Structure formats: structure tokens, C-alpha cells
């Protein structure tokens, strides 16, 4: 899929290369694990909408609500391969290399100028922010699975769940933070986590 943002009358977009799944109230890493709140109420609504939240007092994060009404689940968009409006992304992320423009969930939001003002946007039929299919001439891209990043507070079973999905070999996938162990899985699919 491609994420497209309409900024200053222009499209700024990128192919999604990294995501993480958060599955309902039984997932201790999911915002819905403590029930419905004013912050997470969109996760309990119909699928296809943007759930955007502010974290660490400085970063916006974009999620796509994925399940039917009443079943809270979402996919965090973690990284994009920039495609369109790269000059605007550079302006929004001054000093970043093209490889790092949208490599990480906070960087992605900065590059596409995504914030809480568009929380709840319909990502299927919206105009300001939407998803579209990517035509691939080379067939399906290989997808690797790893543990999710930055959920040290979650129960062990949820920290170890292989719910982070990456396009294998993409240079635009976010990197592990210093001190985060890198691990290679037996099936040859590497990743952070």
C-alpha cells in the first residue's frame, strides 16, 4: 500500500515498508488493553480510519484502525519509502537523508505533516490523507516478521509476538536504536526486535 498526504495542494506519498499490529484488549502493548478512553476511542470504531496520537510529549504516531466496530485493533505505520513530494518531506525533516525521511513512525508523521488535526480521517475515501494500492510489476514483495519495537512495558508474550512486518531488504525500514540487540531468525529473515 501507499500512504498519500495532501500538503499545500500537492501529494506527498510513500510505499509502506514497515508496520506493527496491535490486537485488542488482550494485547498488553495495545492502547485498548485498558479499555475505551477519549484518546483511543477511534480504535473501537469501524475499520479504515486514522488513529493518530501524541507520545512522549513530542511525537505524532499514525495507525490504521483494522477491525470491525467494537473490536479495537490497529496497525501502526512505522516507515515509508518516499516516492512523491520528496522536496516537501525534506523541508519538513530538515537535515535528514532521503533514506531517513520516513524511517520510523515519528519521522513518517513529520515528513508527511501528520498531526492530531486529522485524527479520525477516513483513509479509504478521504482527500487529505489516504491509502491506495501499489501496482507492482515484480510480484509480491518478500515480507519479514519480527518482534515489535519499544514495548518494554508489555507482557512477555506480547513483547515476543512477531507482529512487526517489514519489506525484507528495504533500506527505508527503521533501524534499531543503539543498545537494542539485533537478532537474525532461523528462517533467514533478519530484523530488529
TIRO-2110 file (N, C-alpha, C; in Angstrom, 1 decimal):
// TIRO-2110
0.8, -1.2, 0.0, N, 1, A
0.0, 0.0, 0.0, CA, 1, A
0.9, 1.2, 0.0, C, 1, A
0.3, 2.3, -0.5, N, 2, A
1.0, 3.6, -0.5, CA, 2, A
0.1, 4.5, 0.4, C, 2, A
0.8, 5.4, 1.2, N, 3, A
0.2, 6.4, 2.0, CA, 3, A
0.4, 7.7, 1.3, C, 3, A
-0.7, 8.4, 1.2, N, 4, A
-0.7, 9.7, 0.4, CA, 4, A
-1.3, 10.8, 1.3, C, 4, A
-0.5, 11.9, 1.4, N, 5, A
-1.0, 13.1, 2.2, CA, 5, A
-1.0, 14.3, 1.2, C, 5, A
-2.1, 15.0, 1.3, N, 6, A
-2.3, 16.2, 0.5, CA, 6, A
-1.7, 17.4, 1.3, C, 6, A
-0.6, 17.9, 0.9, N, 7, A
0.0, 19.0, 1.6, CA, 7, A
0.2, 20.2, 0.7, C, 7, A
-0.4, 21.3, 1.0, N, 8, A
-0.2, 22.6, 0.2, CA, 8, A
-0.7, 22.3, -1.2, C, 8, A
-1.7, 21.5, -1.4, N, 9, A
-2.2, 21.2, -2.7, CA, 9, A
-1.4, 20.2, -3.5, C, 9, A
-0.4, 19.6, -2.9, N, 10, A
0.4, 18.6, -3.6, CA, 10, A
0.4, 17.3, -2.8, C, 10, A
0.6, 16.2, -3.5, N, 11, A
0.7, 14.9, -2.9, CA, 11, A
2.1, 14.6, -2.4, C, 11, A
2.1, 14.2, -1.2, N, 12, A
3.4, 13.7, -0.6, CA, 12, A
3.1, 12.2, -0.2, C, 12, A
3.9, 11.3, -0.8, N, 13, A
3.5, 9.9, -0.6, CA, 13, A
4.7, 9.0, -0.5, C, 13, A
4.4, 7.8, 0.0, N, 14, A
5.4, 6.7, 0.0, CA, 14, A
4.8, 5.4, 0.2, C, 14, A
5.6, 4.4, -0.3, N, 15, A
5.2, 3.0, -0.2, CA, 15, A
5.4, 2.5, 1.3, C, 15, A
4.5, 1.9, 1.9, N, 16, A
4.6, 1.4, 3.3, CA, 16, A
5.5, 0.2, 3.3, C, 16, A
6.6, 0.3, 4.1, N, 17, A
7.6, -0.8, 4.1, CA, 17, A
7.8, -1.4, 5.5, C, 17, A
7.1, -0.8, 6.5, N, 18, A
7.2, -1.3, 7.9, CA, 18, A
5.9, -1.0, 8.7, C, 18, A
5.3, -2.0, 9.3, N, 19, A
4.2, -1.8, 10.2, CA, 19, A
4.2, -2.6, 11.4, C, 19, A
3.4, -2.3, 12.4, N, 20, A
3.3, -3.2, 13.6, CA, 20, A
1.8, -3.3, 13.9, C, 20, A
1.3, -4.5, 14.2, N, 21, A
-0.1, -4.8, 14.6, CA, 21, A
-0.3, -4.7, 16.1, C, 21, A
-1.4, -4.2, 16.5, N, 22, A
-1.8, -4.1, 17.9, CA, 22, A
-3.3, -4.6, 17.9, C, 22, A
-3.5, -5.8, 18.6, N, 23, A
-4.7, -6.5, 18.5, CA, 23, A
-5.5, -6.5, 19.8, C, 23, A
-6.3, -5.6, 20.0, N, 24, A
-7.4, -5.6, 21.0, CA, 24, A
-7.0, -5.6, 22.5, C, 24, A
-8.0, -5.8, 23.3, N, 25, A
-7.8, -5.6, 24.8, CA, 25, A
-6.9, -6.7, 25.4, C, 25, A
-6.8, -7.8, 24.7, N, 26, A
-5.9, -8.9, 25.3, CA, 26, A
-4.4, -8.7, 25.0, C, 26, A
-4.1, -7.7, 24.1, N, 27, A
-2.7, -7.4, 23.8, CA, 27, A
-2.2, -6.2, 24.7, C, 27, A
-1.4, -6.6, 25.7, N, 28, A
-1.0, -5.6, 26.7, CA, 28, A
-0.1, -4.4, 26.1, C, 28, A
0.3, -4.5, 24.9, N, 29, A
1.0, -3.4, 24.2, CA, 29, A
0.0, -2.5, 23.5, C, 29, A
-1.2, -2.9, 23.4, N, 30, A
-2.2, -2.1, 22.6, CA, 30, A
-2.8, -1.1, 23.5, C, 30, A
-3.1, 0.1, 23.0, N, 31, A
-3.7, 1.2, 23.8, CA, 31, A
-5.1, 0.7, 24.3, C, 31, A
-5.7, -0.2, 23.6, N, 32, A
-7.1, -0.7, 24.1, CA, 32, A
-7.0, -1.7, 25.2, C, 32, A
-5.8, -2.0, 25.7, N, 33, A
-5.7, -3.0, 26.7, CA, 33, A
-6.3, -2.6, 28.1, C, 33, A
-6.5, -1.3, 28.2, N, 34, A
-7.1, -0.7, 29.5, CA, 34, A
-8.5, -0.3, 29.2, C, 34, A
-9.1, -0.6, 28.1, N, 35, A
-10.5, -0.3, 27.8, CA, 35, A
-10.6, 1.0, 26.9, C, 35, A
-11.8, 1.4, 26.6, N, 36, A
-12.0, 2.6, 25.8, CA, 36, A
-11.8, 3.8, 26.6, C, 36, A
-11.1, 4.8, 26.0, N, 37, A
-10.8, 6.1, 26.6, CA, 37, A
-11.1, 7.2, 25.5, C, 37, A
-11.1, 8.5, 26.0, N, 38, A
-11.2, 9.5, 25.0, CA, 38, A
-10.0, 9.5, 23.9, C, 38, A
-8.8, 9.0, 24.4, N, 39, A
-7.7, 9.0, 23.5, CA, 39, A
-7.8, 7.9, 22.4, C, 39, A
-8.3, 6.7, 22.8, N, 40, A
-8.2, 5.6, 21.9, CA, 40, A
-9.6, 5.2, 21.3, C, 40, A
-10.6, 6.0, 21.6, N, 41, A
-12.0, 5.6, 21.1, CA, 41, A
-12.1, 5.2, 19.7, C, 41, A
-11.3, 5.8, 18.8, N, 42, A
-11.3, 5.5, 17.4, CA, 42, A
-11.0, 4.1, 17.1, C, 42, A
-10.1, 3.5, 17.9, N, 43, A
-9.8, 2.0, 17.7, CA, 43, A
-11.0, 1.1, 17.8, C, 43, A
-12.0, 1.6, 18.5, N, 44, A
-13.2, 0.8, 18.8, CA, 44, A
-14.3, 1.0, 17.7, C, 44, A
-14.0, 1.9, 16.7, N, 45, A
-14.9, 2.2, 15.7, CA, 45, A
-14.7, 1.3, 14.5, C, 45, A
-15.3, 1.7, 13.3, N, 46, A
-15.2, 0.9, 12.1, CA, 46, A
-13.7, 1.0, 11.5, C, 46, A
-13.4, 0.0, 10.7, N, 47, A
-12.0, 0.0, 10.1, CA, 47, A
-11.8, 1.1, 9.1, C, 47, A
-10.6, 1.3, 8.8, N, 48, A
-10.2, 2.2, 7.7, CA, 48, A
-10.1, 3.7, 8.1, C, 48, A
-10.0, 4.0, 9.4, N, 49, A
-9.9, 5.3, 9.8, CA, 49, A
-8.5, 5.5, 10.5, C, 49, A
-8.0, 6.8, 10.5, N, 50, A
-6.7, 7.1, 11.1, CA, 50, A
-6.9, 7.3, 12.6, C, 50, A
-6.1, 6.6, 13.4, N, 51, A
-6.0, 6.8, 14.8, CA, 51, A
-4.6, 7.4, 15.0, C, 51, A
-4.6, 8.7, 15.3, N, 52, A
-3.3, 9.5, 15.5, CA, 52, A
-3.2, 9.9, 16.9, C, 52, A
-2.1, 9.6, 17.5, N, 53, A
-1.9, 10.0, 18.9, CA, 53, A
-0.5, 10.7, 19.1, C, 53, A
-0.4, 11.4, 20.2, N, 54, A
0.8, 12.1, 20.6, CA, 54, A
1.5, 11.3, 21.7, C, 54, A
2.8, 11.2, 21.6, N, 55, A
3.5, 10.4, 22.5, CA, 55, A
4.8, 11.0, 23.0, C, 55, A
5.3, 10.7, 24.1, N, 56, A
6.5, 11.3, 24.7, CA, 56, A
6.5, 12.8, 24.7, C, 56, A
5.3, 13.4, 24.6, N, 57, A
5.3, 14.9, 24.6, CA, 57, A
5.9, 15.5, 23.4, C, 57, A
6.2, 14.8, 22.3, N, 58, A
6.8, 15.4, 21.2, CA, 58, A
6.5, 14.7, 19.8, C, 58, A
6.0, 13.5, 19.8, N, 59, A
5.8, 12.8, 18.5, CA, 59, A
4.4, 12.4, 18.2, C, 59, A
4.0, 12.6, 17.0, N, 60, A
2.7, 12.0, 16.5, CA, 60, A
3.0, 10.7, 15.9, C, 60, A
2.0, 9.8, 16.0, N, 61, A
2.0, 8.4, 15.5, CA, 61, A
0.7, 8.1, 14.7, C, 61, A
0.8, 7.5, 13.6, N, 62, A
-0.3, 7.2, 12.7, CA, 62, A
-0.6, 5.7, 12.7, C, 62, A
-1.8, 5.4, 13.0, N, 63, A
-2.3, 4.0, 13.0, CA, 63, A
-3.5, 3.9, 12.1, C, 63, A
-3.7, 2.7, 11.5, N, 64, A
-4.9, 2.5, 10.7, CA, 64, A
-5.8, 1.5, 11.5, C, 64, A
-7.0, 1.9, 11.8, N, 65, A
-7.9, 1.0, 12.5, CA, 65, A
-8.3, -0.1, 11.6, C, 65, A
-8.2, -1.4, 12.1, N, 66, A
-8.3, -2.5, 11.2, CA, 66, A
-9.5, -3.5, 11.4, C, 66, A
-10.1, -3.5, 12.6, N, 67, A
-11.2, -4.5, 12.8, CA, 67, A
-12.5, -3.9, 12.8, C, 67, A
-13.5, -4.7, 12.9, N, 68, A
-14.9, -4.2, 12.9, CA, 68, A
-15.2, -3.5, 14.1, C, 68, A
-16.3, -2.7, 14.1, N, 69, A
-16.7, -1.9, 15.2, CA, 69, A
-16.9, -2.7, 16.5, C, 69, A
-16.3, -2.2, 17.6, N, 70, A
-16.3, -2.8, 18.9, CA, 70, A
-15.1, -3.7, 19.1, C, 70, A
-14.3, -4.0, 18.1, N, 71, A
-13.1, -4.9, 18.3, CA, 71, A
-11.9, -4.0, 18.1, C, 71, A
-11.3, -3.4, 19.1, N, 72, A
-10.2, -2.5, 19.0, CA, 72, A
-8.9, -3.1, 18.5, C, 72, A
-8.5, -2.7, 17.3, N, 73, A
-7.2, -3.2, 16.8, CA, 73, A
-6.8, -2.1, 15.7, C, 73, A
-5.4, -2.0, 15.6, N, 74, A
-4.9, -1.0, 14.7, CA, 74, A
-3.5, -1.5, 14.2, C, 74, A
-3.1, -0.9, 13.1, N, 75, A
-1.7, -1.1, 12.6, CA, 75, A
-1.0, 0.2, 12.6, C, 75, A
0.1, 0.2, 13.3, N, 76, A
1.0, 1.4, 13.4, CA, 76, A
1.8, 1.4, 12.1, C, 76, A
1.8, 2.5, 11.4, N, 77, A
2.7, 2.7, 10.2, CA, 77, A
4.0, 3.2, 10.7, C, 77, A
5.1, 2.4, 10.5, N, 78, A
6.4, 2.7, 11.0, CA, 78, A
7.4, 3.3, 10.0, C, 78, A
7.2, 3.0, 8.7, N, 79, A
8.2, 3.5, 7.8, CA, 79, A
7.6, 3.5, 6.4, C, 79, A
8.1, 4.5, 5.6, N, 80, A
7.7, 4.6, 4.2, CA, 80, A
9.0, 4.7, 3.3, C, 80, A
8.8, 4.2, 2.1, N, 81, A
9.8, 4.5, 1.1, CA, 81, A
9.3, 5.8, 0.3, C, 81, A
10.0, 6.9, 0.5, N, 82, A
9.4, 8.1, -0.2, CA, 82, A
9.3, 8.0, -1.7, C, 82, A
8.2, 8.5, -2.2, N, 83, A
8.0, 8.4, -3.7, CA, 83, A
7.7, 9.8, -4.3, C, 83, A
6.7, 10.5, -3.7, N, 84, A
6.2, 11.7, -4.3, CA, 84, A
6.3, 12.9, -3.3, C, 84, A
6.7, 14.1, -3.8, N, 85, A
6.8, 15.2, -2.9, CA, 85, A
8.0, 15.1, -2.0, C, 85, A
9.1, 14.5, -2.4, N, 86, A
10.2, 14.3, -1.6, CA, 86, A
10.8, 15.7, -1.2, C, 86, A
10.7, 16.7, -2.0, N, 87, A
11.2, 18.0, -1.7, CA, 87, A
10.5, 18.6, -0.4, C, 87, A
9.1, 18.3, -0.3, N, 88, A
8.4, 18.8, 0.8, CA, 88, A
8.8, 18.0, 2.1, C, 88, A
9.0, 16.7, 1.9, N, 89, A
9.5, 15.8, 3.0, CA, 89, A
10.8, 16.4, 3.5, C, 89, A
11.7, 16.7, 2.6, N, 90, A
13.0, 17.3, 3.1, CA, 90, A
12.8, 18.5, 3.8, C, 90, A
11.9, 19.4, 3.4, N, 91, A
11.6, 20.6, 4.1, CA, 91, A
11.0, 20.4, 5.5, C, 91, A
10.2, 19.4, 5.6, N, 92, A
9.6, 19.0, 6.9, CA, 92, A
10.6, 18.3, 7.9, C, 92, A
11.6, 17.7, 7.3, N, 93, A
12.6, 16.9, 8.1, CA, 93, A
14.0, 17.4, 7.7, C, 93, A
14.2, 18.7, 7.9, N, 94, A
15.5, 19.3, 7.5, CA, 94, A
16.7, 18.6, 8.1, C, 94, A
17.6, 18.3, 7.2, N, 95, A
18.9, 17.7, 7.7, CA, 95, A
18.9, 16.2, 7.6, C, 95, A
17.7, 15.6, 7.3, N, 96, A
17.6, 14.1, 7.2, CA, 96, A
18.1, 13.6, 5.8, C, 96, A
18.7, 12.5, 5.8, N, 97, A
19.0, 11.8, 4.5, CA, 97, A
17.7, 11.3, 3.9, C, 97, A
17.6, 11.1, 2.6, N, 98, A
16.4, 10.6, 2.0, CA, 98, A
16.0, 9.3, 2.5, C, 98, A
17.0, 8.5, 2.9, N, 99, A
16.8, 7.2, 3.5, CA, 99, A
16.1, 7.3, 4.8, C, 99, A
16.3, 8.3, 5.6, N, 100, A
15.8, 8.5, 6.9, CA, 100, A
14.5, 9.4, 7.0, C, 100, A
14.1, 9.9, 5.8, N, 101, A
13.0, 10.9, 5.8, CA, 101, A
11.7, 10.4, 6.6, C, 101, A
11.4, 9.1, 6.3, N, 102, A
10.2, 8.5, 6.9, CA, 102, A
10.5, 7.1, 7.5, C, 102, A
11.7, 6.9, 8.0, N, 103, A
12.1, 5.6, 8.6, CA, 103, A
11.9, 5.7, 10.1, C, 103, A
10.7, 5.4, 10.5, N, 104, A
10.3, 5.5, 11.9, CA, 104, A
9.0, 6.2, 12.0, C, 104, A
8.1, 5.8, 13.0, N, 105, A
6.8, 6.3, 13.0, CA, 105, A
6.7, 7.8, 13.2, C, 105, A
7.6, 8.4, 14.0, N, 106, A
7.6, 9.8, 14.3, CA, 106, A
8.1, 10.6, 13.0, C, 106, A
9.1, 10.1, 12.4, N, 107, A
9.7, 10.7, 11.2, CA, 107, A
8.7, 10.6, 10.1, C, 107, A
8.0, 9.5, 10.0, N, 108, A
6.9, 9.4, 8.9, CA, 108, A
5.9, 10.5, 9.1, C, 108, A
5.4, 10.7, 10.3, N, 109, A
4.4, 11.8, 10.6, CA, 109, A
5.0, 13.2, 10.3, C, 109, A
6.3, 13.4, 10.7, N, 110, A
6.9, 14.7, 10.4, CA, 110, A
7.0, 14.9, 8.9, C, 110, A
7.5, 13.9, 8.2, N, 111, A
7.7, 14.1, 6.7, CA, 111, A
6.4, 14.4, 6.0, C, 111, A
5.3, 13.8, 6.4, N, 112, A
4.0, 14.0, 5.7, CA, 112, A
3.2, 15.0, 6.4, C, 112, A
3.7, 15.7, 7.4, N, 113, A
3.0, 16.7, 8.2, CA, 113, A
1.6, 16.1, 8.7, C, 113, A
1.7, 15.0, 9.4, N, 114, A
0.6, 14.4, 10.0, CA, 114, A
0.6, 14.7, 11.5, C, 114, A
-0.6, 15.2, 12.0, N, 115, A
-0.7, 15.5, 13.4, CA, 115, A
-2.2, 15.3, 13.8, C, 115, A
-2.5, 15.6, 15.1, N, 116, A
-3.8, 15.3, 15.6, CA, 116, A
-4.9, 16.0, 14.9, C, 116, A
-4.7, 17.0, 14.2, N, 117, A
-5.8, 17.8, 13.5, CA, 117, A
-6.5, 16.9, 12.5, C, 117, A
-5.9, 15.8, 12.0, N, 118, A
-6.5, 14.9, 11.0, CA, 118, A
-6.8, 13.5, 11.6, C, 118, A
-6.8, 13.5, 13.0, N, 119, A
-7.2, 12.2, 13.7, CA, 119, A
-8.6, 11.9, 13.3, C, 119, A
-8.9, 10.6, 13.0, N, 120, A
-10.2, 10.2, 12.6, CA, 120, A
-10.5, 10.3, 11.1, C, 120, A
-9.5, 10.7, 10.3, N, 121, A
-9.7, 10.8, 8.8, CA, 121, A
-10.0, 9.4, 8.2, C, 121, A
-10.9, 9.4, 7.3, N, 122, A
-11.3, 8.2, 6.5, CA, 122, A
-10.1, 8.0, 5.5, C, 122, A
-9.4, 6.9, 5.7, N, 123, A
-8.2, 6.6, 4.9, CA, 123, A
-8.6, 5.9, 3.6, C, 123, A
-9.9, 5.5, 3.5, N, 124, A
-10.3, 4.8, 2.2, CA, 124, A
-10.9, 5.8, 1.2, C, 124, A
-11.7, 6.8, 1.7, N, 125, A
-12.3, 7.7, 0.8, CA, 125, A
-11.9, 9.2, 1.1, C, 125, A
-11.0, 9.4, 1.9, N, 126, A
-10.6, 10.8, 2.3, CA, 126, A
-9.7, 11.4, 1.2, C, 126, A
-9.5, 12.7, 1.4, N, 127, A
-8.7, 13.5, 0.4, CA, 127, A
-7.4, 14.0, 1.0, C, 127, A
-7.4, 14.3, 2.3, N, 128, A
-6.2, 14.9, 3.0, CA, 128, A
-5.2, 13.8, 3.3, C, 128, A
-5.6, 12.6, 3.6, N, 129, A
-4.8, 11.5, 3.9, CA, 129, A
-5.5, 10.2, 3.5, C, 129, A
-4.8, 9.4, 2.7, N, 130, A
-5.5, 8.2, 2.3, CA, 130, A
-4.5, 7.1, 1.9, C, 130, A
-5.0, 5.9, 1.8, N, 131, A
-4.2, 4.7, 1.3, CA, 131, A
-4.6, 4.4, -0.1, C, 131, A
-3.7, 3.9, -0.9, N, 132, A
-4.0, 3.4, -2.2, CA, 132, A
-3.1, 2.2, -2.5, C, 132, A
-3.6, 1.4, -3.4, N, 133, A
-2.9, 0.2, -3.8, CA, 133, A
-1.7, 0.6, -4.6, C, 133, A
-0.6, -0.2, -4.5, N, 134, A
0.6, 0.0, -5.3, CA, 134, A
0.6, -1.1, -6.3, C, 134, A
0.7, -0.7, -7.6, N, 135, A
0.9, -1.7, -8.7, CA, 135, A
2.3, -2.1, -8.6, C, 135, A
2.5, -3.4, -8.6, N, 136, A
3.9, -4.0, -8.6, CA, 136, A
4.1, -4.9, -9.8, C, 136, A
5.1, -4.5, -10.6, N, 137, A
5.4, -5.2, -11.8, CA, 137, A
6.2, -6.5, -11.5, C, 137, A
6.8, -6.5, -10.3, N, 138, A
7.7, -7.6, -10.0, CA, 138, A
7.0, -8.6, -9.0, C, 138, A
5.7, -8.6, -8.9, N, 139, A
5.0, -9.5, -8.0, CA, 139, A
5.1, -9.0, -6.5, C, 139, A
4.7, -9.9, -5.6, N, 140, A
4.7, -9.5, -4.2, CA, 140, A
6.1, -9.4, -3.7, C, 140, A
6.2, -8.4, -2.8, N, 141, A
7.5, -8.1, -2.1, CA, 141, A
7.6, -9.1, -1.0, C, 141, A
8.8, -9.6, -0.7, N, 142, A
9.0, -10.5, 0.5, CA, 142, A
8.9, -9.8, 1.8, C, 142, A
8.1, -10.4, 2.7, N, 143, A
7.8, -9.7, 4.0, CA, 143, A
8.4, -10.5, 5.1, C, 143, A
9.1, -9.8, 6.0, N, 144, A
9.7, -10.4, 7.1, CA, 144, A
8.9, -10.1, 8.4, C, 144, A
9.0, -10.9, 9.4, N, 145, A
8.3, -10.7, 10.7, CA, 145, A
9.3, -10.7, 11.8, C, 145, A
9.1, -9.7, 12.7, N, 146, A
10.0, -9.6, 13.9, CA, 146, A
9.1, -9.2, 15.1, C, 146, A
9.8, -9.1, 16.2, N, 147, A
9.1, -8.6, 17.4, CA, 147, A
8.9, -7.1, 17.2, C, 147, A
7.8, -6.5, 17.9, N, 148, A
7.6, -5.1, 17.8, CA, 148, A
8.6, -4.3, 18.6, C, 148, A
8.7, -3.1, 18.3, N, 149, A
9.8, -2.2, 18.9, CA, 149, A
9.2, -1.3, 20.0, C, 149, A
10.0, -1.1, 21.1, N, 150, A
9.6, -0.1, 22.1, CA, 150, A
8.5, -0.4, 22.9, C, 150, A
8.2, -1.7, 23.2, N, 151, A
7.0, -2.0, 24.1, CA, 151, A
7.5, -2.8, 25.3, C, 151, A
8.6, -2.3, 25.9, N, 152, A
9.2, -2.9, 27.1, CA, 152, A
8.2, -3.1, 28.2, C, 152, A
7.2, -2.3, 28.3, N, 153, A
6.2, -2.3, 29.4, CA, 153, A
5.2, -3.5, 29.2, C, 153, A
5.1, -4.1, 28.0, N, 154, A
4.1, -5.1, 27.8, CA, 154, A
4.5, -6.5, 28.4, C, 154, A
3.5, -7.3, 28.5, N, 155, A
3.7, -8.7, 29.0, CA, 155, A
4.6, -9.4, 28.0, C, 155, A
5.4, -10.4, 28.5, N, 156, A
6.4, -11.1, 27.7, CA, 156, A
5.8, -11.6, 26.5, C, 156, A
4.7, -12.3, 26.5, N, 157, A
4.1, -12.9, 25.3, CA, 157, A
3.8, -11.9, 24.3, C, 157, A
3.4, -10.6, 24.7, N, 158, A
3.2, -9.6, 23.7, CA, 158, A
4.4, -8.9, 23.2, C, 158, A
5.5, -8.8, 24.0, N, 159, A
6.8, -8.3, 23.6, CA, 159, A
7.4, -9.3, 22.6, C, 159, A
7.1, -10.6, 22.7, N, 160, A
7.8, -11.5, 21.8, CA, 160, A
6.9, -11.9, 20.6, C, 160, A
5.7, -11.4, 20.5, N, 161, A
4.8, -11.7, 19.4, CA, 161, A
5.5, -11.1, 18.1, C, 161, A
5.5, -11.9, 17.1, N, 162, A
6.1, -11.4, 15.8, CA, 162, A
5.1, -10.6, 15.0, C, 162, A
4.7, -9.5, 15.5, N, 163, A
3.7, -8.6, 14.9, CA, 163, A
4.3, -7.4, 14.2, C, 163, A
5.5, -7.3, 14.0, N, 164, A
6.1, -6.3, 13.2, CA, 164, A
6.5, -6.9, 11.8, C, 164, A
6.0, -6.2, 10.8, N, 165, A
6.1, -6.7, 9.4, CA, 165, A
6.9, -5.7, 8.6, C, 165, A
8.0, -6.2, 7.9, N, 166, A
8.8, -5.3, 7.1, CA, 166, A
9.0, -5.9, 5.7, C, 166, A
9.2, -5.0, 4.7, N, 167, A
9.6, -5.4, 3.4, CA, 167, A
11.1, -5.8, 3.5, C, 167, A
11.3, -7.1, 3.3, N, 168, A
12.7, -7.6, 3.5, CA, 168, A
13.7, -6.9, 2.5, C, 168, A
14.8, -6.4, 3.1, N, 169, A
15.8, -5.8, 2.3, CA, 169, A
15.6, -4.3, 2.0, C, 169, A
14.5, -3.8, 2.4, N, 170, A
14.2, -2.3, 2.1, CA, 170, A
15.2, -1.5, 3.0, C, 170, A
15.9, -0.5, 2.3, N, 171, A
16.8, 0.3, 3.1, CA, 171, A
16.0, 1.4, 3.9, C, 171, A
14.6, 1.5, 3.7, N, 172, A
13.8, 2.5, 4.3, CA, 172, A
13.2, 2.1, 5.6, C, 172, A
13.4, 0.8, 6.0, N, 173, A
12.9, 0.3, 7.2, CA, 173, A
13.6, 1.0, 8.4, C, 173, A
12.9, 1.2, 9.5, N, 174, A
13.6, 1.9, 10.6, CA, 174, A
14.7, 1.0, 11.2, C, 174, A
15.6, 1.6, 11.8, N, 175, A
16.8, 0.9, 12.4, CA, 175, A
16.5, 0.7, 13.9, C, 175, A
17.2, -0.3, 14.4, N, 176, A
17.2, -0.5, 15.9, CA, 176, A
17.9, 0.7, 16.6, C, 176, A
17.5, 1.1, 17.7, N, 177, A
18.1, 2.1, 18.5, CA, 177, A
19.4, 1.6, 19.1, C, 177, A
20.4, 2.5, 19.3, N, 178, A
21.6, 2.0, 20.0, CA, 178, A
21.3, 1.2, 21.2, C, 178, A
22.0, 0.1, 21.4, N, 179, A
21.8, -0.7, 22.6, CA, 179, A
20.7, -1.8, 22.4, C, 179, A
19.9, -1.7, 21.3, N, 180, A
18.9, -2.7, 21.0, CA, 180, A
19.5, -3.8, 20.3, C, 180, A
19.4, -5.1, 20.9, N, 181, A
20.0, -6.2, 20.2, CA, 181, A
19.4, -6.5, 18.9, C, 181, A
20.2, -6.8, 17.9, N, 182, A
19.8, -7.2, 16.6, CA, 182, A
19.8, -8.8, 16.6, C, 182, A
18.8, -9.3, 16.0, N, 183, A
18.6, -10.8, 16.1, CA, 183, A
18.3, -11.3, 14.7, C, 183, A
18.9, -12.4, 14.3, N, 184, A
18.6, -13.0, 13.0, CA, 184, A
17.8, -14.2, 13.2, C, 184, A
16.6, -14.3, 12.6, N, 185, A
15.8, -15.5, 12.8, CA, 185, A
16.3, -16.7, 12.0, C, 185, A
16.0, -17.9, 12.4, N, 186, A
16.5, -19.1, 11.7, CA, 186, A
16.0, -19.2, 10.3, C, 186, A
14.9, -18.6, 9.9, N, 187, A
14.4, -18.7, 8.6, CA, 187, A
15.1, -17.7, 7.6, C, 187, A
16.1, -17.0, 8.2, N, 188, A
16.9, -16.0, 7.3, CA, 188, A
16.4, -14.6, 7.2, C, 188, A
15.2, -14.4, 7.8, N, 189, A
14.6, -13.1, 7.8, CA, 189, A
15.1, -12.3, 8.9, C, 189, A
15.9, -11.3, 8.7, N, 190, A
16.5, -10.5, 9.8, CA, 190, A
15.6, -9.4, 10.2, C, 190, A
15.9, -8.7, 11.2, N, 191, A
15.1, -7.6, 11.7, CA, 191, A
15.5, -7.1, 13.0, C, 191, A
14.9, -6.1, 13.4, N, 192, A
15.1, -5.5, 14.8, CA, 192, A
14.1, -6.2, 15.7, C, 192, A
14.4, -6.1, 17.0, N, 193, A
13.4, -6.6, 17.9, CA, 193, A
13.9, -7.4, 19.0, C, 193, A
END
